[in-house]
């Protein structure tokens, strides 16, 4: 049955992140399935208040851009009132809130509640938002609990992008109803890989037999970059021809630039097409994160047939179901990361087996076709 789906997502493209890409890819797939999609988001980059991009109708609230875009707070000004008035006069069949802990999310829940529209909230996290300050983190945690209590008055239908996210919701006293897995379009990745490109290995004079490790994502401490950099420097002192590419931007950019040398190569922010080609030339994808829902970067790396080394955070263990699929360490402590990364570099057979098994698992259960059908099923049967 064709519907009009309205996503409330505090962050959306061109701002880069897992939630942004999740919303975009689900929206695109729902449109392919003959639905209409509206995205209500924040105007983080001085874009048009209203436009249609790839068939997706986008509305953007003016906002305060806190924490470098990590926590936008909408402004209830004239533009806000105009957008909400227009939405209230639009036929909308389903509201999807991504994710739980923004004022923006509460606005979406209250809108659905007031207009008697079926609504679900999709959780993307497995820990409280951190700014690496114990006092501020404590205050942020208290605030998140209070906001979540208010949220729950308006929306009681919660899902996660992984089972790990559903476990995290229990921390707030919420029993999730199911999972709409973070996913990837494997065919799109393969189409990009068929296109000509400039080799990263050639550009940076990396020998053909060298081992390339890649990190992609937001450059924030929560992703485990300090540990990864320290471990890589130690490995470089012991093993020849090991290189690390770091693709992304964020608060740690200047710090990472200081570590730059011929084996630690920061690339800055690159688009999806270039990420795919970079991963295709990489041997190992390393994400030693201590805060993750279900990393899109891991899915991209598996689709490009990289061996995965990550932490037991978020949904990684739901695709790397045992140690034959990839390496999952308990946390990003350097005494755990160092031997695990060294083993991945040296054990070619382990990498080959893991790459094949993880890729097959991905193709059979973590695609946008599967996710979009699950979402439609939720509104058909459960909400």
C-alpha positions, 0 to 999 in steps of 0.5 A: 500500500502506497503511503506518505512517510515523514521522517523527523531527523535532526541531521540529514545530508549533506551533513555526514553521519550514520543517521543521515545516510540511514534516513536518506537510503530508507527514503530513497528505497521507500520512493522506489516502492511507490511511496512519497517521502518527506524529511524534516531536518535542521538547516546546518549548512545554510541551505534552502528551507524547502526543496525536493532532492532525488524525489525526497521533499525536504524541510529545514528548520533554522537551528543553533548549531551546537557541538559542531553539528552533533546537537542542533537545536531548532529555533521556533521562529517564523520558518518553524511555524510555517513548516509545521503549519504546512505539514499539518495540512499535508496528508501524512500516513506515517511518522518516523523519528530518527533518533530519540534524544533531540528536541527535534525528535520530540517535535516529530513525536508531538506532531504525530500525536496531535494529528493522530498519525502512526509514529515510530522512533528508531534508536541509533545509539548504545551509550550517552552522547559524550563530549569527553568531560565528566561533568558535562557528560553527567549533566548530559546523561541526566538531560537525556533521561528527562527528555526521553521520559517526555518523548515516551508520553508521545511515542511508545513504538521504539525500534533499533538499528541493531539489537544492541540499540534495543538493549540500550533502550532498556537503560531508559525503561523502554522495551523495543518492538523490533529492529530495522537494521542499518543496511547498505546497497551492495549493487550501488557499491559494485557499480561504483567499483566498476568506474575508473578512479585514481588509485590511492595506493599509487598516489601515496606510493604504497607498495603493492604488497603493503598492508593498508588499514582504513578508518572512515567516519567522524573524527571524534574521540568516541571512535577510538582514534587516539588508541588507533594512532598509538597502536599504529605507531607501535606496529610501524616500529615493528612491521614494514609496509603498514599504512593507515588512511583516515577519511573524515572530518570533525573536531580531531582533524587538527590533532590527526594532522599533527600525526601525519607522516608517510604511513599515517595519511589523513584524507579529510572528508571524501564522498561516498564514491571515493570512500568505496574506492579507498576501501576497495584498496584496503586490507583491513577496516578498523573502527575501535569505537566505544560508542556505536549503534550499527556503523554504516562504515562497517557495512561499507567496508564489508561490501568492499571486502575489507577484513573488519576489526572493531569493538563490541559496541553496537550491532557489529556482533550481529553481522560478525557473529563469531571470530571467523567473520572478523575480529571484535575486541571488548573495548579499545584499550591499546593492550587489546587493540595492539595484538588484535590488529597485529594478528589481522595484519599478519594472518592472511588466511584469517582475513580471507575467510572472514571477508568471504563470510561477512560479505555473504552475511551482509548480502543476505540480511543487511540491505535496504530492500530488507530494511524498507520492507520491514519498515512497511511491514511495521506500519501494515501490521504493528502500529 
